[in-house]
Amino acid sequence: MAKEMSEKKESRYNDDMDDGMDEGSGRRGRRFSSSNRKKACRFTSGEEDAANISYKNPKFLSSFMTEHGKIVPRRVTGNCAQIQRKLTTEIKRARNLALLGFTSIGPNSNY
């Protein structure tokens, strides 16, 4: 009986250790695909002009917001820190002047 119990424990231990990786690969942990590299900033790379970032251009600023009215983070847009700070400031200015909404979902929204 004790021998059967120890065999069950050993088999359970061996099953837990199998993480789907080959034993001869030498690598451990998660594998990342090559498409997970850092995005380049659209403004510093020259695709768009940083002069477009103004509270007077709400259509452009709304492309950096979700449909719920949240500002899209830097890791998603790929902007550099300086441009992301400027975008955030201009979005907040446009919100205060009612050019952009604080939220687009709610009882008073035109959704």
Summary of the structure (lengths in Angstrom):
residues: 111
radius of gyration: 25.4
end to end distance: 68.1
largest distance: 79.6
contacts: 201
relative contact order: 0.12
helix: 41%
strand: 2%
